[in-house]
Amino acid sequence: MNIWQQMMLFRFIMGMGVGGEYPMASTITAESSAPQDRGRNLAAVFSMQGVGRVLCALMLMVSAFTIKVSPLSLPPSLPSYALAHPSFPPSLPPSLRIPTGSGVSPF
């Protein structure tokens, strides 16, 4: 299994988890809120999905346009074991590593 197949597999597994978490978040919010605050709390839960998408797009745009990659910052060549194994991931530029790493962070 190469790196792209692994990424698709884990993206599918993550999608199943997130897809199950969205309805549970609204159910827990609706059940644990007071009746007079229920609508406002549910609106806050669902509006944060849009806020997250906008912040994700902004972070990608900022990192793509501000992080400059010089030829000296990339490795000159792949190690010998990378050529022997076809699923070895190539080195990504910092403009992709930083947004991916920040997406993993729980903060």
Residue frames as a rotation matrix with the C-alpha (Angstrom) as fourth column:
MET 1
0.587 0.810 0.000 0.00
0.810 -0.587 0.000 0.00
0.000 0.000 -1.000 0.00
ASN 2
-0.384 -0.764 0.518 1.56
0.730 -0.595 -0.335 3.29
0.565 0.250 0.787 -1.04
ILE 3
-0.895 -0.083 -0.439 1.29
0.385 -0.645 -0.661 6.61
-0.228 -0.760 0.609 0.77
TRP 4
-0.762 0.645 -0.059 -1.68
-0.591 -0.655 0.471 7.85
0.265 0.393 0.880 -1.27
GLN 5
-0.112 0.719 -0.686 -3.71
0.036 0.692 0.721 4.72
0.993 0.056 -0.104 -0.54
GLN 6
-0.475 -0.118 -0.872 -2.85
0.841 0.230 -0.490 5.03
0.259 -0.966 -0.010 3.15
MET 7
-0.982 0.115 -0.150 -3.94
-0.064 -0.949 -0.308 8.68
-0.178 -0.293 0.940 3.15
MET 8
-0.451 0.869 -0.203 -7.25
-0.569 -0.105 0.816 7.77
0.687 0.484 0.542 1.49
LEU 9
-0.145 0.373 -0.916 -7.85
0.497 0.828 0.258 4.96
0.855 -0.418 -0.306 3.99
PHE 10
-0.610 -0.147 -0.779 -7.19
0.789 -0.202 -0.580 7.12
-0.072 -0.968 0.239 7.03
ARG 11
-0.934 0.356 -0.014 -9.16
-0.353 -0.919 0.175 10.02
0.049 0.168 0.984 5.54
PHE 12
-0.236 0.873 -0.426 -12.12
-0.210 0.382 0.900 7.65
0.949 0.302 0.093 5.15
ILE 13
-0.186 0.117 -0.976 -11.78
0.833 0.546 -0.093 6.43
0.521 -0.830 -0.199 8.75
MET 14
-0.900 -0.170 -0.402 -11.54
0.369 -0.788 -0.493 10.03
-0.233 -0.592 0.771 9.98
GLY 15
-0.748 0.664 0.005 -14.62
-0.491 -0.557 0.670 10.96
0.447 0.498 0.743 7.93
MET 16
-0.086 0.714 -0.695 -16.59
0.329 0.679 0.656 8.15
0.940 -0.172 -0.293 9.53
GLY 17
-0.401 -0.134 -0.906 -15.63
0.913 0.018 -0.407 9.44
0.071 -0.991 0.115 12.99
VAL 18
-0.968 0.036 -0.248 -16.37
-0.008 -0.994 -0.112 13.07
-0.251 -0.107 0.962 12.23
GLY 19
-0.587 0.795 -0.154 -19.61
-0.332 -0.062 0.941 12.11
0.739 0.603 0.300 10.49
GLY 20
0.007 0.569 -0.822 -20.72
0.666 0.610 0.428 10.35
0.746 -0.551 -0.375 13.65
GLU 21
-0.622 -0.334 -0.709 -19.58
0.774 -0.403 -0.489 13.19
-0.123 -0.852 0.509 15.88
TYR 22
-0.922 0.260 0.288 -21.66
-0.132 -0.908 0.397 15.94
0.365 0.328 0.872 14.24
PRO 23
0.015 0.997 -0.077 -25.08
-0.109 0.078 0.991 14.46
0.994 -0.006 0.109 15.06
MET 24
0.127 -0.011 -0.992 -23.91
0.878 0.466 0.108 13.50
0.461 -0.885 0.069 18.55
ALA 25
-0.864 -0.478 -0.162 -22.75
0.500 -0.769 -0.398 17.07
0.066 -0.424 0.903 19.26
SER 26
-0.635 0.687 0.353 -26.13
-0.439 -0.697 0.567 18.49
0.636 0.205 0.744 18.36
THR 27
0.240 0.740 -0.629 -27.96
0.204 0.595 0.778 15.79
0.949 -0.314 -0.008 20.34
ILE 28
-0.196 -0.387 -0.901 -25.89
0.952 0.146 -0.270 16.34
0.235 -0.911 0.340 23.46
THR 29
-0.978 -0.156 0.135 -26.27
0.136 -0.979 -0.150 20.11
0.155 -0.128 0.980 23.14
ALA 30
-0.334 0.930 0.152 -30.04
-0.404 -0.287 0.869 19.86
0.852 0.229 0.471 22.71
GLU 31
0.331 0.503 -0.798 -30.49
0.428 0.674 0.602 17.45
0.841 -0.541 0.008 25.60
SER 32
-0.173 -0.488 -0.855 -28.26
0.978 0.014 -0.206 19.25
0.112 -0.873 0.475 28.07
SER 33
-0.896 -0.129 0.426 -29.43
0.151 -0.988 0.018 22.82
0.418 0.080 0.905 27.36
ALA 34
-0.596 0.740 -0.312 -32.22
0.223 -0.221 -0.950 24.58
-0.772 -0.635 -0.034 29.18
PRO 35
0.065 0.701 0.710 -35.34
0.923 0.228 -0.309 24.96
-0.378 0.676 -0.632 27.00
GLN 36
0.862 0.310 -0.401 -34.97
0.190 -0.931 -0.312 28.74
-0.470 0.193 -0.861 26.73
ASP 37
0.196 -0.882 -0.429 -31.30
-0.657 -0.443 0.610 28.44
-0.728 0.162 -0.667 25.62
ARG 38
0.174 -0.127 0.977 -31.61
0.314 0.947 0.067 25.40
-0.934 0.295 0.204 23.35
GLY 39
0.863 0.229 0.450 -31.98
0.488 -0.153 -0.859 27.25
-0.128 0.961 -0.244 20.05
ARG 40
0.791 -0.611 -0.021 -29.09
-0.611 -0.787 -0.089 29.60
0.038 0.083 -0.996 20.72
ASN 41
0.098 -0.786 0.610 -26.81
-0.565 0.460 0.685 26.74
-0.819 -0.412 -0.399 21.77
LEU 42
0.339 0.072 0.938 -27.68
0.554 0.791 -0.261 24.65
-0.761 0.608 0.228 18.71
ALA 43
0.985 -0.003 0.175 -27.05
0.138 -0.599 -0.789 27.64
0.107 0.801 -0.589 16.46
ALA 44
0.505 -0.856 0.113 -23.64
-0.817 -0.431 0.383 28.10
-0.280 -0.286 -0.917 18.09
VAL 45
0.102 -0.450 0.887 -22.75
-0.047 0.889 0.456 24.43
-0.994 -0.088 0.070 17.56
PHE 46
0.477 0.152 0.866 -23.60
0.761 0.421 -0.493 24.49
-0.439 0.894 0.086 13.87
SER 47
0.990 -0.136 0.042 -22.15
-0.097 -0.859 -0.503 27.94
0.105 0.494 -0.863 13.18
MET 48
0.387 -0.903 0.184 -18.77
-0.570 -0.078 0.818 26.86
-0.725 -0.421 -0.545 14.53
GLN 49
0.278 -0.266 0.923 -18.49
0.621 0.783 0.038 24.42
-0.733 0.563 0.383 11.62
GLY 50
0.797 0.065 0.601 -18.51
0.544 -0.509 -0.667 27.36
0.262 0.859 -0.441 9.22
VAL 51
0.834 -0.539 0.120 -16.06
-0.538 -0.745 0.394 29.29
-0.123 -0.393 -0.911 11.37
GLY 52
0.281 -0.743 0.608 -13.69
-0.066 0.617 0.784 26.31
-0.957 -0.260 0.124 11.30
ARG 53
0.426 -0.082 0.901 -13.89
0.847 0.387 -0.365 26.06
-0.319 0.918 0.234 7.52
VAL 54
0.925 -0.082 0.372 -13.15
0.091 -0.901 -0.424 29.77
0.370 0.426 -0.826 7.09
LEU 55
0.647 -0.725 0.236 -10.21
-0.606 -0.302 0.735 29.62
-0.462 -0.619 -0.635 9.52
CYS 56
0.288 -0.516 0.806 -8.82
0.405 0.829 0.386 26.60
-0.868 0.215 0.448 7.67
ALA 57
0.614 -0.014 0.789 -8.97
0.779 -0.151 -0.608 28.40
0.128 0.988 -0.082 4.34
LEU 58
0.927 -0.278 0.252 -7.40
-0.294 -0.955 0.028 31.55
0.233 -0.100 -0.967 5.82
MET 59
0.501 -0.779 0.376 -4.56
-0.348 0.216 0.912 29.58
-0.792 -0.588 -0.163 7.38
LEU 60
0.289 -0.379 0.879 -3.81
0.752 0.659 0.037 27.82
-0.593 0.650 0.475 4.10
MET 61
0.773 0.031 0.634 -3.84
0.504 -0.636 -0.584 31.12
0.385 0.771 -0.507 2.20
VAL 62
0.858 -0.475 0.197 -1.61
-0.509 -0.727 0.461 32.87
-0.075 -0.495 -0.865 4.72
SER 63
0.328 -0.784 0.527 0.88
-0.080 0.533 0.842 30.02
-0.941 -0.318 0.112 4.80
ALA 64
0.429 -0.143 0.892 0.92
0.839 0.430 -0.334 29.69
-0.336 0.892 0.304 1.01
PHE 65
0.721 -0.065 0.690 1.63
0.412 -0.761 -0.502 33.37
0.558 0.646 -0.522 0.46
THR 66
0.811 -0.398 0.428 3.96
-0.567 -0.715 0.410 34.14
0.143 -0.575 -0.806 3.38
ILE 67
0.478 -0.673 0.565 6.20
-0.132 0.581 0.803 31.10
-0.869 -0.458 0.189 3.79
LYS 68
0.589 -0.387 -0.709 8.94
-0.802 -0.174 -0.571 31.24
0.097 0.905 -0.413 1.21
VAL 69
0.802 -0.340 0.491 10.74
0.177 0.920 0.348 28.03
-0.571 -0.192 0.798 0.34
SER 70
0.332 -0.777 -0.535 14.33
-0.906 -0.420 0.047 28.40
-0.261 0.469 -0.844 -0.67
PRO 71
0.602 -0.137 -0.787 16.13
-0.401 0.800 -0.447 25.63
0.690 0.585 0.426 -2.54
LEU 72
-0.496 -0.867 0.051 18.50
-0.446 0.204 -0.872 25.33
0.745 -0.455 -0.488 0.41
SER 73
-0.340 0.416 0.843 15.69
-0.917 0.051 -0.395 24.37
-0.207 -0.908 0.364 2.82
LEU 74
0.781 0.604 -0.162 14.74
-0.625 0.749 -0.218 21.25
-0.011 0.271 0.962 0.86
PRO 75
0.364 -0.679 0.637 16.81
-0.098 0.653 0.751 18.08
-0.926 -0.336 0.171 1.11
PRO 76
-0.267 -0.550 -0.791 19.27
-0.826 -0.293 0.482 17.72
-0.497 0.782 -0.376 -1.78
SER 77
-0.440 0.163 -0.883 18.27
-0.587 0.692 0.420 14.13
0.680 0.703 -0.209 -2.47
LEU 78
0.670 0.711 0.212 16.22
-0.666 0.451 0.593 11.34
0.326 -0.539 0.776 -1.02
PRO 79
-0.083 -0.698 0.711 17.97
-0.825 0.448 0.344 8.79
-0.558 -0.559 -0.613 1.17
SER 80
-0.770 -0.321 -0.551 18.84
-0.608 0.631 0.483 5.48
0.193 0.707 -0.681 -0.45
TYR 81
-0.861 0.483 0.157 16.11
0.357 0.796 -0.488 3.57
-0.361 -0.364 -0.859 1.42
ALA 82
-0.122 0.848 -0.515 13.51
-0.292 -0.527 -0.798 5.98
-0.948 0.053 0.312 0.02
LEU 83
-0.256 -0.025 -0.966 14.31
-0.965 -0.054 0.257 4.92
-0.059 0.998 -0.010 -3.52
ALA 84
-0.949 -0.152 -0.275 13.97
-0.178 0.981 0.072 1.24
0.259 0.117 -0.959 -2.61
HIS 85
-0.602 0.785 -0.147 10.55
0.649 0.373 -0.664 1.65
-0.466 -0.495 -0.734 -0.99
PRO 86
-0.642 0.317 0.698 7.85
0.555 -0.436 0.709 3.08
0.529 0.842 0.104 -3.30
SER 87
0.434 0.900 -0.043 5.59
0.683 -0.297 0.668 4.33
0.588 -0.319 -0.743 -0.48
PHE 88
-0.334 -0.608 -0.720 8.21
0.907 -0.414 -0.072 6.59
-0.255 -0.678 0.690 1.09
PRO 89
0.725 0.688 -0.018 6.61
0.657 -0.700 -0.279 10.06
-0.205 0.191 -0.960 1.30
PRO 90
-0.051 -0.744 0.666 8.56
0.734 -0.480 -0.480 12.86
0.677 0.465 0.571 -0.34
SER 91
-0.626 -0.254 -0.737 9.56
0.721 -0.549 -0.423 15.86
-0.297 -0.796 0.527 1.72
LEU 92
0.381 0.839 0.389 6.78
0.895 -0.441 0.074 18.44
0.234 0.320 -0.918 1.83
PRO 93
-0.439 -0.515 0.737 7.49
0.319 -0.855 -0.408 22.17
0.840 0.056 0.539 1.81
PRO 94
-0.910 0.033 -0.413 6.87
0.398 -0.208 -0.894 24.12
-0.115 -0.978 0.176 5.04
SER 95
-0.723 0.687 -0.079 3.84
-0.690 -0.709 0.145 25.83
0.044 0.159 0.986 3.48
LEU 96
0.108 0.767 -0.632 2.09
-0.443 0.606 0.660 22.44
0.890 0.209 0.406 3.64
ARG 97
-0.405 -0.328 -0.853 3.70
0.510 0.694 -0.509 21.05
0.759 -0.641 -0.114 6.79
ILE 98
-0.996 -0.029 0.083 2.69
-0.048 -0.610 -0.791 23.94
0.074 -0.792 0.607 9.05
PRO 99
-0.285 0.955 0.078 -1.08
-0.925 -0.296 0.238 23.90
0.250 -0.005 0.968 8.24
THR 100
0.188 0.327 -0.926 -1.17
-0.166 0.940 0.298 20.11
0.968 0.098 0.231 8.46
GLY 101
-0.602 -0.507 -0.617 0.59
0.510 0.351 -0.785 20.13
0.615 -0.787 0.047 11.81
SER 102
-0.916 0.313 0.251 -1.66
-0.401 -0.717 -0.570 22.85
0.002 -0.622 0.783 13.18
GLY 103
-0.017 0.947 -0.320 -4.71
-0.788 0.184 0.588 20.85
0.616 0.262 0.743 12.11
VAL 104
-0.061 -0.092 -0.994 -3.49
0.319 0.942 -0.107 17.96
0.946 -0.323 -0.028 14.24
SER 105
-0.936 -0.351 0.026 -3.15
0.110 -0.361 -0.926 20.23
0.335 -0.864 0.376 17.29
PRO 106
-0.228 0.909 -0.350 -6.19
0.941 0.298 0.161 20.20
0.251 -0.292 -0.923 19.60
PHE 107
-0.240 0.096 -0.966 -5.89
0.569 -0.792 -0.220 23.95
-0.786 -0.603 0.135 20.23
